[in-house]
Amino acid sequence: MKKLYVIFFTLTIMIVPSITFGNVIDKLNEAGKFTKLNETLSKSGLNENLKGKGPFTVFAPLDDAFAAISAQTYYGLLREDNKDKLVNILGRHVFSKKITSSDIDSEIKLKAINGEEVTIKKVNGIVYINEAEVVTADIEVSNGVIHFINRVLQPLN
C-alpha cells in the first residue's frame, strides 16, 4: 500500500504541472496561431517581459491579422534599427492589469503599456479594442489573460 501511495504521489507531482496553464508566451506558442506575433515579440524583447509575474492582458493579433500589413513593412519592423517602433506597436496590445470580457460593460478607455490610450468597448456582446474585434476572449494564463483579435492595432492619430 505504501508503494502505491508513493507511485501515486510521484505521478501527481509529474502530471499536475503539465495540466496547469503556462504564461502568456507559453500559451501563444502552444496555440499555433501566433507565428508572426511571437516573432515580433521575440525581436522586440517583450517576450521576456510577458513571461514575468504580471498580471497582463494581451490583445493578441492572429497570424491572419498580419496579412493586412505589407511584407515590406512587416520585415522592416523586424530590423534592429526599428526596434523602438516595434515595441511601440506591440505595446498598444498589452496592459499591465487583468481585463476580462466581463469587465467591459459598454466603453472604457485605458492606457496600454506604451502609454497610448486605447478604447475597449462591448457592442451586442462583442468586445472591440479600437478597430479590432475580439474573436476569442478570456484565455486564462498563469500571469493574466489573452484575447485573440482580428487586426493589428494601429495608432488612432
N, C-alpha and C positions, 0 to 999 in steps of 0.2 A: 504494500500500500504506500509505503514511504517513497519507493522508487517511482510509482505512478504520480505521486504529488510532485516530485522533483521534475519529472518529464513534463507534466502539465505546466508547471511554473516556468520552466525554461522556454517551452513553446510560446507561452503567453508573452513573455518578455520579448521574444523574437518577432512575433506576429503583430502585436498591438502597435508598435511604432510605424509599421508599414501601412496600417489602415487609417492612421490619423492623417490629417491633411498637412501638406507642406506649406512653405511660404509662397508669396506672390510669384516669385521666379520659378519655383518648382512647379506650380500649377500651370503657368504659362507654357513651360517646356512640355509638361505632360499632356496638355490639351491638343497639341499638334496643329493649332490654327493660328499660331502667332510667330511664324518664322521671321517675318520682317520686323515685327516689334521686338522680338528677342535680339535680333541682330543690331537694331538701333540702340536698345537698352545697354547691350554689351559695349558697343562702340562709344557710347556716351559716358559709361561708368555708373549709370544709375542702377544697373542690375545689382551692384553690391549694396547700395542703399536699400533696395527693395527686398533684400534678404534679411534686413535688420528687424528690430523688435516691433516697429510700427506703433500704433495702428496706421494702416494705409488704406486708401480707397483708390483703385486704379480703374479708369475707364479705358479698357484695352481694345485698340482697333484690330479687328480681324485682318488676316492677310488680304482678303478681298478689298478692304478699305484702302490699302496702299495702292491699289490699281488706279485710283484717281490721281495719283502723283506720278509725274513722268519719271521714267527710269533715270534720266539725266539728273533731275532734281534729287531723287532718292539717293543715288550713288554719290552725288555731290555732297549731300549731308553727311555721308559716312567718312568724308575726308577729314583728317585731323584738324585742318585749319577751320573747319566748320563745326567743331565740337560744341562751342558755346551756343550756336544757333540750334543745333540738335537737342541739347539739354533744355533750351527754352521751349522748343516744340513739345518734347516729351513731358516736360514739367507741367504743361497745360492739362495733362491727362491724370495727374497724381495729386492726391490730397493727403495731408498728414492727420487725418481722422477717419473714423469708420462711418460711411454713409451707405445705408441700405435703401432699397426702393420704398420701404415702409416709412422712412424718414422724410420722404418727399410727398407733401400734400398737394401743393399747387406749383409755386415757383419760388426758388431761393437763389441767392447769389452768394457764392463762396470764392475765396481766394485759393487758387491752386498753388503748388509748391514753387512755381516760377513767379508768383506774386500777381498774376493776372486774375481778374475777377471773371468767373465763369457762371453762366446761368444753367441751373438744373431745374427741370420742370416735369410735371406729370400731366399728360393730356389723355383723357379717355383710358386711363390705366397704363399708358405707355410713358416711360421715362425718356427724356431727351436731355442731352448735355450740349449746350449751344445748338449747333445744327445737326448733331449726330443722334441717332436713335439707339437706345439700349436694346439689343436683340436678345441678350441673356443676362439676367440680373442676379445679384446676390450669391455669387460663388464664394463661399466662405473659405478662408485660408487661415493659417495659424497667426498671421500678422495683419489681418484685415479682411477686405472683401474686394472682389473683382467683378466688373460689369463689362460684358463684351459689347462693343459698339461697331456701327457700320461705316464710320468715317474717321479719318484723322482730323483732329480738331485744328482749325485754322484760327489765326487771330481775328478778333471781331472788328478791328480798325480797318 
